[in-house]
Amino acid sequence: MKKILYSNFEGINDILGDMLNTDSKPTKKYKKKSNDLDFQDLNNTTKNLIKKAINRKTLYKFWNKAVGEKFGKMSFPYGMAPNYTMIIACKNAIVAQELILKKLDILENLQPYVKSLNMTVKDLKFDPKKWDNEYILEK
């Protein structure tokens, strides 16, 4: 049987690294108007958005460790609000109430992960309306 060695492939880290390290430059030379976006600024904005999305997704992976296995199955991070508030989707209002009672402990458990990702989370908002059974099946 012939062995196949996969040694020359691009992973997600390579692709994202290339995206974050390359500078996009305009193909045409033109005189910049005052209301035109600078391509360099646009590229930096894109880089920041990608980094922010990756950091958030990484933080969301630690949710089960912060709340425990029982509540991890009945809730998941839905998103972030502009005021450093993490929005949590809950299976029902009872789970939301239980998590509200444990909010300080959850924030304390999340802090090591938040600090390692250079993020800030000051509050948690628990919302049973955000629960999506299809999302849970994909997990």
Backbone bond lengths (Angstrom), bond angles and torsions (degrees), N, CA, C in turn:
res aa  C-N    CA-C-N  psi(-1)  N-CA   C-N-CA  omega(-1)  CA-C   N-CA-C  phi
1 M - - - 1.444 - - 1.522 108.95 -
2 K 1.317 116.62 132.99 1.453 122.27 -178.03 1.524 110.09 -84.07
3 K 1.348 115.93 133.10 1.461 120.89 177.90 1.519 108.98 -85.45
4 I 1.291 114.49 136.20 1.465 119.97 176.41 1.520 107.35 -108.68
5 L 1.306 115.99 121.55 1.461 120.75 179.47 1.521 109.25 -103.44
6 Y 1.295 115.32 123.66 1.459 120.71 177.35 1.523 107.95 -100.51
7 S 1.296 115.90 95.38 1.456 118.14 -176.60 1.523 113.47 -119.81
8 N 1.310 117.28 -13.65 1.446 119.36 -176.62 1.533 109.10 -121.08
9 F 1.337 116.00 76.68 1.446 119.98 178.65 1.523 108.83 -137.80
10 E 1.308 113.96 160.46 1.445 119.51 179.32 1.516 109.70 -102.21
11 G 1.318 115.33 128.81 1.448 120.67 175.16 1.519 109.91 -97.60
12 I 1.315 115.63 176.91 1.458 120.03 -179.54 1.523 111.48 -62.20
13 N 1.332 116.79 -35.25 1.468 119.73 179.20 1.523 111.23 -65.14
14 D 1.338 117.26 -38.77 1.463 120.61 178.18 1.527 110.92 -65.68
15 I 1.315 115.90 -43.66 1.458 120.30 -178.29 1.520 110.85 -65.31
16 L 1.340 116.34 -46.88 1.461 119.48 179.01 1.529 111.22 -65.68
17 G 1.314 116.53 -37.34 1.459 119.71 176.72 1.511 112.10 -60.51
18 D 1.336 115.84 -42.64 1.464 119.83 176.82 1.519 111.07 -64.31
19 M 1.333 116.68 -41.01 1.462 119.71 179.86 1.523 111.66 -64.15
20 L 1.320 116.08 -40.30 1.458 119.83 -176.45 1.520 112.90 -78.22
21 N 1.326 118.16 -22.31 1.457 120.72 -176.79 1.516 114.27 -97.47
22 T 1.311 118.24 -14.06 1.462 119.57 -178.95 1.511 110.06 -90.77
23 D 1.308 115.61 145.13 1.456 121.25 177.80 1.513 108.43 -104.71
24 S 1.314 116.38 131.07 1.457 119.03 176.37 1.521 108.42 -89.22
25 K 1.298 115.72 136.09 1.450 121.17 -179.97 1.517 108.24 -124.15
26 P 1.307 116.40 147.26 1.453 117.91 179.32 1.517 110.81 -65.48
27 T 1.321 116.30 143.18 1.458 120.27 -178.95 1.524 111.31 -80.88
28 K 1.305 117.47 -27.79 1.453 120.83 179.49 1.513 109.76 -107.96
29 K 1.321 115.79 143.67 1.452 119.14 173.98 1.514 107.43 -86.35
30 Y 1.303 115.29 130.34 1.443 118.75 179.27 1.517 108.71 -147.98
31 K 1.278 115.13 163.54 1.443 120.65 178.30 1.527 107.27 -84.63
32 K 1.307 116.14 125.21 1.451 120.33 -176.50 1.525 110.36 -76.07
33 K 1.313 114.69 129.24 1.451 120.54 175.15 1.523 108.24 -88.82
34 S 1.281 116.89 161.58 1.463 120.90 -176.11 1.529 112.65 -64.57
35 N 1.328 118.12 -28.46 1.461 119.82 -178.14 1.527 113.09 -97.07
36 D 1.342 118.80 1.80 1.462 122.09 177.93 1.524 110.42 -77.38
37 L 1.332 115.37 145.40 1.460 120.44 173.62 1.520 109.71 -78.45
38 D 1.305 115.90 141.61 1.451 120.61 174.74 1.528 107.42 -82.71
39 F 1.330 117.35 131.91 1.467 120.52 -178.36 1.521 111.51 -60.90
40 Q 1.316 117.07 -34.89 1.469 120.57 179.18 1.527 109.78 -65.37
41 D 1.342 116.74 -42.50 1.462 119.92 177.88 1.519 110.82 -63.74
42 L 1.323 116.27 -40.37 1.457 121.06 178.81 1.528 110.44 -63.54
43 N 1.318 116.97 -41.70 1.456 121.32 178.93 1.529 110.42 -64.65
44 N 1.331 117.60 -42.30 1.462 120.37 178.71 1.524 111.02 -65.50
45 T 1.320 116.69 -37.43 1.455 120.26 177.13 1.524 110.34 -63.54
46 T 1.314 116.60 -43.36 1.467 121.06 178.44 1.524 110.44 -62.24
47 K 1.331 116.69 -44.14 1.459 120.56 178.13 1.525 110.90 -58.81
48 N 1.322 116.52 -45.64 1.463 120.50 -179.02 1.522 111.56 -64.09
49 L 1.331 117.14 -40.03 1.461 120.10 178.83 1.527 111.60 -65.44
50 I 1.322 116.76 -40.02 1.470 120.53 178.63 1.524 110.09 -65.60
51 K 1.323 116.36 -44.94 1.471 119.65 179.06 1.522 111.01 -61.63
52 K 1.334 115.93 -42.23 1.457 120.48 -179.51 1.529 110.41 -63.84
53 A 1.316 117.07 -42.72 1.470 121.22 179.74 1.527 111.07 -64.33
54 I 1.319 116.80 -41.11 1.465 120.19 178.96 1.526 110.38 -65.56
55 N 1.337 117.23 -42.63 1.466 120.74 178.95 1.523 111.41 -63.09
56 R 1.326 116.52 -42.61 1.461 119.40 179.11 1.525 111.12 -63.66
57 K 1.308 116.63 -45.97 1.469 120.45 -179.65 1.533 110.48 -61.90
58 T 1.321 116.70 -38.43 1.465 120.61 177.48 1.520 110.61 -64.80
59 L 1.328 116.40 -43.49 1.466 119.87 178.37 1.520 111.07 -62.10
60 Y 1.318 117.16 -39.85 1.467 120.96 -179.22 1.523 111.77 -61.91
61 K 1.323 117.23 -28.41 1.464 120.38 179.79 1.528 112.37 -67.05
62 F 1.333 116.73 -21.13 1.467 120.81 -178.86 1.523 112.52 -92.81
63 W 1.322 117.64 5.55 1.460 121.34 -177.41 1.528 111.76 -59.31
64 N 1.322 117.33 -45.23 1.471 120.21 -178.90 1.519 112.04 -61.14
65 K 1.319 117.58 -34.72 1.463 120.48 178.25 1.523 111.27 -69.91
66 A 1.324 116.79 -31.84 1.462 120.61 -178.03 1.524 112.52 -77.04
67 V 1.340 117.42 -35.25 1.463 119.97 -175.74 1.522 113.63 -105.19
68 G 1.307 117.43 -14.17 1.453 120.23 -177.01 1.515 110.94 96.23
69 E 1.311 115.09 161.97 1.468 121.23 -174.93 1.527 112.29 -64.05
70 K 1.331 116.46 -40.78 1.467 121.12 -176.94 1.527 111.48 -60.63
71 F 1.325 117.18 -51.14 1.462 120.31 -178.69 1.526 111.68 -80.72
72 G 1.313 117.45 -20.41 1.450 120.72 176.46 1.517 112.63 -64.69
73 K 1.335 115.93 -30.29 1.466 120.77 178.25 1.528 112.04 -78.13
74 M 1.323 116.46 -21.04 1.458 120.47 -176.00 1.526 113.58 -108.22
75 S 1.328 116.90 8.91 1.464 120.79 178.77 1.525 108.96 -156.05
76 F 1.329 115.28 157.61 1.456 120.51 174.45 1.528 109.31 -155.40
77 P 1.332 117.80 151.38 1.463 120.66 177.28 1.528 110.46 -65.81
78 Y 1.310 115.58 128.53 1.460 121.25 -177.30 1.526 111.41 -97.67
79 G 1.323 116.45 -36.55 1.466 120.18 -178.28 1.508 111.39 175.24
80 M 1.334 114.72 -173.22 1.457 121.08 179.41 1.522 108.84 -122.20
81 A 1.314 116.28 139.46 1.458 121.85 174.28 1.526 107.84 -93.01
82 P 1.322 117.53 159.15 1.464 120.20 -176.44 1.528 114.89 -60.91
83 N 1.312 118.78 -22.34 1.463 120.97 -176.82 1.536 112.23 -95.80
84 Y 1.328 117.24 36.49 1.466 123.90 177.61 1.530 112.05 61.80
85 T 1.314 116.91 33.20 1.456 122.22 178.04 1.516 109.12 -108.09
86 M 1.328 115.66 126.81 1.457 120.48 176.74 1.525 108.11 -89.55
87 I 1.312 116.36 128.34 1.462 121.64 179.71 1.525 107.90 -94.71
88 I 1.317 115.18 127.67 1.460 121.98 -176.06 1.519 109.38 -115.08
89 A 1.323 116.90 125.32 1.461 121.86 174.64 1.521 108.51 -82.70
90 C 1.318 116.18 132.14 1.460 121.34 -178.69 1.525 109.77 -120.39
91 K 1.316 115.48 150.10 1.465 121.03 -177.12 1.529 111.82 -62.30
92 N 1.328 116.60 -38.97 1.468 120.66 178.40 1.526 109.02 -156.52
93 A 1.324 115.82 178.27 1.468 121.21 -177.19 1.528 112.15 -67.02
94 I 1.308 117.35 -29.36 1.471 120.69 179.75 1.528 109.70 -66.19
95 V 1.327 116.32 -44.30 1.470 120.28 177.81 1.524 109.63 -63.84
96 A 1.326 116.72 -41.24 1.466 120.42 178.65 1.522 110.56 -59.88
97 Q 1.331 117.40 -43.80 1.462 121.10 179.76 1.530 111.45 -64.08
98 E 1.315 117.06 -42.86 1.472 120.20 178.23 1.535 111.17 -61.67
99 L 1.328 115.71 -41.36 1.456 119.39 179.89 1.526 111.63 -70.03
100 I 1.326 117.41 -33.29 1.472 120.32 175.29 1.524 109.74 -60.99
101 L 1.329 116.68 -41.06 1.461 120.52 179.00 1.536 111.94 -65.72
102 K 1.321 116.94 -26.77 1.467 121.55 -179.59 1.529 112.54 -101.61
103 K 1.319 117.51 12.27 1.464 121.86 -172.81 1.531 112.94 -54.86
104 L 1.317 117.90 -46.91 1.469 120.44 -177.81 1.526 111.86 -63.16
105 D 1.328 116.45 -40.55 1.469 120.17 177.69 1.531 111.05 -65.20
106 I 1.329 115.91 -40.26 1.470 120.01 -179.97 1.526 110.22 -64.56
107 L 1.339 116.29 -45.37 1.473 120.11 178.11 1.525 110.71 -60.04
108 E 1.305 116.69 -40.60 1.470 120.97 178.67 1.536 110.81 -64.94
109 N 1.330 117.22 -40.38 1.465 121.38 178.86 1.531 111.91 -68.87
110 L 1.323 117.26 -30.66 1.467 120.95 -179.99 1.530 113.15 -78.49
111 Q 1.329 117.39 -23.12 1.468 120.44 -172.45 1.529 114.99 -54.56
112 P 1.321 121.21 -43.33 1.477 118.65 178.94 1.526 112.59 -59.50
113 Y 1.318 117.10 -38.30 1.459 121.33 179.61 1.527 110.59 -71.84
114 V 1.318 115.96 -40.88 1.466 121.00 179.79 1.536 110.03 -62.72
115 K 1.324 116.44 -45.72 1.468 120.23 -179.26 1.521 111.68 -65.27
116 S 1.322 117.42 -39.90 1.465 119.92 -178.77 1.525 111.75 -66.40
117 L 1.337 117.35 -24.35 1.468 121.68 179.00 1.529 112.17 -96.58
118 N 1.328 117.06 5.03 1.472 122.72 -178.03 1.523 111.64 55.08
119 M 1.305 115.17 46.35 1.462 121.34 179.08 1.518 109.07 -117.16
120 T 1.318 115.47 174.24 1.456 121.65 176.27 1.524 108.78 -133.61
121 V 1.320 115.58 127.24 1.467 121.56 173.09 1.523 105.94 -131.03
122 K 1.328 116.08 113.81 1.462 120.92 -177.36 1.521 113.06 -101.20
123 D 1.333 116.82 -23.02 1.457 119.40 -175.09 1.532 109.74 -151.11
124 L 1.308 114.98 161.72 1.464 121.91 176.12 1.525 108.40 -124.67
125 K 1.322 116.63 136.49 1.461 121.83 175.79 1.523 107.30 -119.21
126 F 1.312 116.46 124.02 1.457 122.04 -176.76 1.527 108.88 -102.59
127 D 1.323 116.30 124.13 1.459 121.33 -173.17 1.530 110.95 -133.28
128 P 1.339 117.15 107.89 1.473 118.81 178.32 1.528 113.20 -70.20
129 K 1.320 118.44 -16.51 1.466 121.15 179.92 1.530 112.14 -71.75
130 K 1.307 117.33 -19.33 1.464 121.67 -178.21 1.527 112.88 -85.76
131 W 1.312 117.64 -5.39 1.472 121.51 -176.54 1.522 110.22 -64.62
132 D 1.322 116.06 135.20 1.461 121.91 -178.80 1.523 107.85 -136.35
133 N 1.327 116.94 112.33 1.464 120.78 -178.72 1.518 112.45 -63.86
134 E 1.323 117.94 -31.55 1.460 120.51 179.77 1.528 111.12 -66.87
135 Y 1.333 116.67 -36.14 1.472 120.25 177.11 1.515 110.51 -62.92
136 I 1.313 116.53 -41.00 1.463 121.47 -179.28 1.523 110.50 -64.73
137 L 1.320 117.93 -38.51 1.459 120.59 179.07 1.521 111.70 -65.70
138 E 1.345 117.69 -31.10 1.462 121.24 179.29 1.514 112.52 -73.90
139 K 1.333 116.90 -24.51 1.458 121.67 -175.21 1.479 113.45 -59.54
